[in-house]
């Protein structure tokens, strides 16, 4: 019996999200974003990322582009994972300087970093997923396919 696993190679993730391969590699090694399809297991193996991983990478890049330091972005993403799980389209990130809050469409707001007042940027995660979808439509490389044999 064999199963088809579809995902995205590291270089494809970089093209789609706008991060450098060096950033992506560092984030994988420090477990900020781990490839959920296939993790690297030594020299010569390739990481394979899922669509959800693409969204996380793009969110982290958005946080960094908005001026958050990587440790603060890591803290915000970990809290985001705990608070939202897979429902990213239903929320927006609100950034105020070095502070981040999570705003639900029903008006509920959760402080991801235990602080923050005043709003400078709002990142709609729905627009992040739309941006990823647009990039995927223009992606010359088909998603990485791998057939695995199950015992």
C-alpha positions in Angstrom: 0.0 0.0 0.0 1.4 3.4 -0.8 0.3 7.0 0.1 0.9 10.2 -1.7 2.3 13.0 0.4 2.3 16.5 -1.1 4.3 19.4 0.2 6.7 22.1 -0.6 10.5 22.0 -0.8 12.6 24.6 1.1 13.4 26.7 -2.0 9.7 26.7 -3.0 8.8 27.9 0.5 11.3 30.7 0.2 10.0 31.8 -3.2 6.4 31.7 -2.0 6.8 33.5 1.3 9.7 35.8 0.6 12.1 34.5 3.4 15.7 33.6 2.7 16.7 30.0 2.7 19.1 30.8 5.6 16.2 32.1 7.7 14.1 29.1 6.9 16.9 26.7 7.8 17.5 28.5 11.0 13.8 28.5 11.9 13.7 24.7 11.2 16.9 24.0 13.3 15.6 26.1 16.2 12.1 24.5 15.9 10.3 27.8 15.2 8.7 26.3 12.1 9.3 22.6 11.6 8.4 21.0 8.3 5.3 19.0 9.1 5.5 16.7 6.0 9.1 15.6 6.2 11.8 16.8 8.6 15.5 16.6 7.5 17.2 13.6 8.9 20.8 14.1 8.2 22.9 15.1 5.2 21.2 14.8 1.8 17.6 14.6 3.0 15.1 17.4 2.2 12.6 19.2 4.4 9.1 19.1 3.1 6.6 21.8 4.3 2.8 21.7 4.3 0.4 24.5 3.3 0.0 25.3 7.0 3.7 25.6 7.4 3.7 28.2 4.6 1.2 30.2 6.5 3.3 30.1 9.7 6.4 31.2 7.8 4.5 34.1 6.2 3.1 35.2 9.6 6.6 35.1 11.1 8.0 37.1 8.2 5.1 39.7 8.6 6.0 40.0 12.3 9.7 40.5 11.6 8.9 43.0 8.8 6.7 44.9 11.3 9.7 45.3 13.6 9.3 42.5 16.1 12.6 40.9 17.2 12.8 37.2 16.5 12.4 36.1 20.2 9.2 38.2 20.4 8.0 36.8 17.1 8.7 33.3 18.4 6.7 34.1 21.6 3.8 35.5 19.6 3.7 32.5 17.2 3.7 30.0 20.0 0.8 31.8 21.7 -1.0 32.0 18.4 -0.7 28.3 17.9 -2.1 27.7 21.4 -4.9 30.2 21.0 -6.0 29.6 17.4 -4.9 26.3 16.3 -5.9 25.9 12.6 -8.4 28.7 12.4 -6.1 31.4 11.2 -8.5 33.0 8.7 -10.8 34.0 11.6 -8.3 36.3 13.3 -6.0 39.3 12.7 -2.7 40.2 14.3 -2.6 43.7 15.7 0.9 45.1 16.1 1.9 48.0 18.3 5.6 48.6 18.3 7.1 45.5 19.9 3.7 44.3 21.2 1.3 42.0 19.5 -2.4 41.2 20.2 -4.7 38.7 18.5 -8.1 40.1 17.3 -10.9 37.7 16.6 -13.6 38.7 14.1 -16.2 38.8 17.0 -14.2 41.6 18.7 -12.3 39.4 21.3 -8.7 40.5 21.7 -6.0 38.5 23.3 -2.6 39.9 24.2 0.0 37.5 22.7 3.0 39.1 24.6 1.3 40.1 27.9 1.2 43.8 27.0 0.6 46.4 24.2 -1.5 49.5 23.8 -2.2 51.4 20.5 -2.4 50.0 17.1 0.1 50.6 14.3 -0.4 47.6 12.0 -3.1 45.1 11.4 -2.2 41.8 9.7 -5.2 40.0 8.4 -4.3 36.3 8.4 -7.0 35.9 5.7 -4.9 38.2 3.5 -1.8 36.2 4.4 -3.5 33.0 3.2 -4.7 34.7 0.0 -1.2 35.9 -0.6 0.2 32.4 -0.3 -2.6 31.1 -2.6 -1.6 33.7 -5.2 2.0 32.8 -4.9 1.2 29.1 -5.3 -0.8 29.8 -8.5 2.3 31.5 -10.0 4.8 28.8 -8.6 6.6 27.1 -11.5 7.6 24.1 -9.4 4.8 21.7 -8.7 4.4 20.8 -5.0 6.9 18.2 -3.9 5.4 14.7 -4.2 6.7 11.7 -2.5 5.4 8.3 -2.5 5.9 6.3 0.7 5.7 2.6 1.2 3.8 1.5 4.3 4.6 -1.8 5.9 
